[in-house]
Amino acid sequence: MKTKLMNLGVFVCCVCAAVLIGGCARQVEAPAPDDTAAAKTFKVAFVTNNPADFWTIARRGTEKADGELSNVEVEFRIPSDGTAAEQKRIIDDLLAKGIDGIAISPVDPANQTGMINDAAKQALVITQDSDAPQSDRAAYLGTDNRAAGRQAGELIREALPDGGRIMIFVGKRDAQNARERYEGIVETLRGSKVEIIDVRTDDTDAARAKSNAADTLVKYADVACLVGLWGYNGPAILNAVRDAGRVGQIKIVCFDEDDQTLAGVKEGAIHGTVVQQPYEFGYQAIQLMAKVLGGDRSGIPASKQILVPTLIIKQDSVDEFTVRINQLRGRT
């Protein structure tokens, strides 16, 4: 792993600074702040795309920003079933209550573009975690998912130096982050002896995610590696492999920092995981919306993309990372 965990503290601090100044894009001249806007208290919301524990960390970031800012009230909304329909109900409710800003992780960006455009006519809308680049969102804040996919691809090649067949799992294949992660993996595996059998989706149903992995182990006896693109996919795959008695035989590569995922990495059952920084998603989204609503758009670069780097966590770095992530979760 190119980045050592001994430098993780520096990495996180650098990321915070980079995001706050809007990356390396050219500076956008800010208009003079509106005194009336600056004096107003803005109501802003952070909307997730599913109820996974991943978002607990993002919530801590929104709470930190809320505590630092005197001009915002923050609402954190979690769709229980992870569907675009429920996200629309949440957005409609927020707009009816007069929300000023919304940071949303769209489940199905292509089909939610109209919803986002309609919402953007009534409130400031940014996307986080998953983008909707064809929409009228003011900016995207989150992972460079194609780059994260390339990191996952590197882990797969490392786990299977002689090649082999792999299956990929994700909640919804149409989600922007899912598509881009998959594209990054394909790009990195090009020219290798690794073969992608297919992509299995589960509609963010953890039970179905596990059954997908279990079915793959039965149907494809020669499968060598199972890859999970969303946070809960890692534990689902690990439990399926454990139930089949094939820990150590089947390589696992996944995303995010679920407790079971980190435990699996520690014991060597999971080869590695690509972690994002959901705390930064929450913290920076609230900070950005507060600034923009107050009349300062200097935090939005010309690209309208504020990218938060990802990190590869393997067995040699998982202990230190676990301590740090538990601090962000508010655990002792």
N, C-alpha and C positions, 0 to 999 in steps of 0.2 A: 504494500500500500504506500503510495507516494507521500501521503500526508500522515505523519505520525501523531498519535493521540497526545503525546507530550506537548504538542503545539496546539491542542484543541482550544485552550483558553484564548490564545492569540487569534486563532481562526474565527472563533465566535465574535470576538471584539471587532475584528476587521470587517466581518460581515455586517455587523450593526452599523459601523461607520459607513461602509459602502452603500448600504441601503438608504441610510439617512440622506446621503448626498445624491441619491438617484443614479448610482453606478457611474460608468465612464462616459455616458452619453454627454453631448454638449449641453451646457447650462441654458435653460430656458429663462429668459428675462421675466421676472415676476412683476405683476401689476402692483401698484401701491395698495397696501392693505385697506380694506373698507372698515372704518372705525365702528360702523353700526354692526357689521358682521362679526367683528372681533369681540364685541360686547355680548353677543348672543350665545346662549347655550344650545348646542346642536345635539340632536338625537341621532345616533348612528347605530348600525346593526352589523353583526358579523354572522353570516349564514353558512353553515357547513353543508357537505354533500352526503353525510351519513353519520351515524352515532358512534363511530369507532373511537377508541381511547386516544388515538392520534390527536383528536380535537381537544382533549383535556389540556394538552400542552399549549395549544393555540389559545385556549380560553385564559390560561395564566398570562399570556402576553397581552390580551385585551384588558385584563384586570390591571396589569401593571400600567398600561397607557392611561386607563381610566383614572387611576390614582394620581397620575402625574398631571393630568389636564383638568383645568377648572372649567373649561367651556364645552365639555361633552358629557353626554349620558350614553352609556353603552348597553346594548341589548345583544345577548348571544343566543342564537336560534339554531336548533338541531332538528333536521327532519328525521323522524323515527324510522321511516321505511326507505329512505334514500332514493326517492323517486322525483322526477322532474315535476310531476303533478303536485306533490307535497311542497316542493320548493316554491311553486307558483302561489300556492295558498299562503305560504309564509310571506312572500313578497307582497301580495295583495293586502294582507293584514297590516304589514309594516307601513305601506303607503297610505292606507286608510287612517292610520294613527298619526300621519304627518311626519314620517321619518325623513331626516335630512340627507343621510348617507348610508349606503349599503355596500358591504364587502361580501361577495358571494363566490362560492366554489360551484360553478354550474355542473350539474350531472350530465347533461346532454347539450353541449354548447351549440351545435348546429341547429337543433330544434328549439332552443331557448333564446335564440338571438332576438326574436320578436319581443319576448317577455322582457329581456334586458333593455332593449331599445325603448319600450313603453315606460319602464321604470326610470330610465335615464332622463325622460322628459319631466319627471316630477322630483327626482332626487339625484344626488351624486352617486354614481355606481362604479365600483371598481371590482375586478375579479381577483381572486386569490386562490392559490393551489392549482386550479384548473382554469384555463383561459377561454374566452370566447372572442377571438381576434377579429371576427367580422362584425361584431356588435358595436354599439356606441358607448361602450364602457370607457371611462376616463383613463384607466391604466390597468395593467396586470401586475400583481406582486406575488412572487412565488418562485418555485423551482424552474430552472431550465430543464424541462423534462426530457428533452432529447439528449442533453449531456448526461443526465442521470441514467438514462437508458444505456448510454455508452459505457458508463461505469458498471452497470449490471452485466453488460456484455463482456466486459473485461473479467468480471468474477466468474462468469460461465466458462470462458475460455481457460481460465486458471484452474477451475474445478475439473474440467474435461480436457486435459492437454492432448489426448489422443482422439478427441471428438466423441460424438454420441448423439442420441436423440433426446430432445427436450420437449416438455409441454409447458405452455404459459397460461397463467390464470389471472383473471381480473374481474372486477365487479361489472363494469360496463365498457365494452370495447370502444364505443363511440365517444367517450369522454376525452377531452383534449389531452389531458395528462396521460391517459392510457395509450392513446394513439402515438404520442410523441415518445413515450418510453419504449414502446414496441419498436418504433422506427429506429431509435438509438441502438437497441439490441441487435436488430437486423443488420444495421450498418456495421457494427463491431464484429459480428459473426461472419460477415461476408468473406469468403476465401478460406474459412476454417472447415473442419470436418464435423462441425456441429450442425445438426438438422432439427429445425423446428417442426414438430408434428402438427400442432394446431394451437389455437387460443380458445380456452374454455371460459365462459362468463357465468356469473352467479347472481347478478342483480343485487349485490351487496348483502346477500343472505349467507351468513357464516356457516350454517349447516350445509347449505348447498355447495359452498366453497370446499368444505371438507369432503363431501361425497364426490365432487368432481375429481379431486385428487385421488381418492380411493378408487374410483372407477378407472382412472388412467393407469394406476398400478396393476389393475387386473387385466385391462384390455391391451396394454402395451408392455409386455413382459421385459422388453429390452430398453424401456425408457431409462435414461441415465441421470436426468436432472429435472427437477420441477421448479418453476420460476413463478413467483407471485408478485404482481405489479402494485397491489394496494396493501395497506397496512395489515388488515386482518387475514390476507391470503397466506402470509408466512406461518402464523399459528395453525391455520386450517391444514396447510400442507404438512407441517411437522406432525400434527396429531394423526393424520392419515398414514404417514410413513411409519410412525411409531406403532400404530395399531396393526400394520402389516408386518411388523417385525423386521423392517428394512432400514433402520437407522444405521448410517455409515455406508450402506450400499447405494442409496439414492442421494445424490447431491441436491442441496436446496440453496437457491439464491432468491432473495426477496427484498422488500422495501420497508422502511420505517422501523420504529423502535418500540413495538409492542413488547410487554414484559416477557411473553413466551418466546418471542423472536430473539430477544437478547439472551434469554436463558439457553435457547437452542444454539446460538452462536458460541456461548461460553462452553457448552459441553461438546461442541464440535459436530453437532447434528446438522447445523446450518452452516454452509461454507462462508457466507457473508451477507450483509444487508446494506443497502444504500439508504442512508438516513437524510431526511430533509430537516428543516428547522421551523416546525410549526409555531413555536414560540414567537419567532420573528414575524411569521405571517400575521399573527394576532396583534402583536405590538406595533409593527410598522403600518399595518392597515389602518388602525385607529389614529395613529399619529398623522398619517398622510391625509386621511379624510378631514381631520380637525384643521390642518393647515389649509387645504384647498377650500373648505367651507368658510374659512376665515379670510379668504382672498389671496392666499399665497400658493401659487401653482409651481413654484420653483422645484418642488420635489418630484415632479413628473418629467422624466427625460423625453427627448424628442421621439424616441422609440416607443414610448408609452409602456415600457417593460422594465420593471425593477426586479432583478434576479437575485435570488438567495442561493448560494452554492450548497451542494450536497457533499456528504462525506461517506466513505466506505468504512464500515465497521466489521472487523474480523476478530478471531479468537484472541489475538495479541493486544487488542485495543478495547475490548468490550467492557472490562471492569471499570476503567476510568470513565468511559462514556456513560455507563449505567449510573455511576455516582452523580455525574453532572446532570443527566436527564431527570433523575429523581429529585434533585434540588429544584429544577424547573417545575416539576409536578407538585411541589410543595410537600414532598415526603422527607422524613428525617433519615 
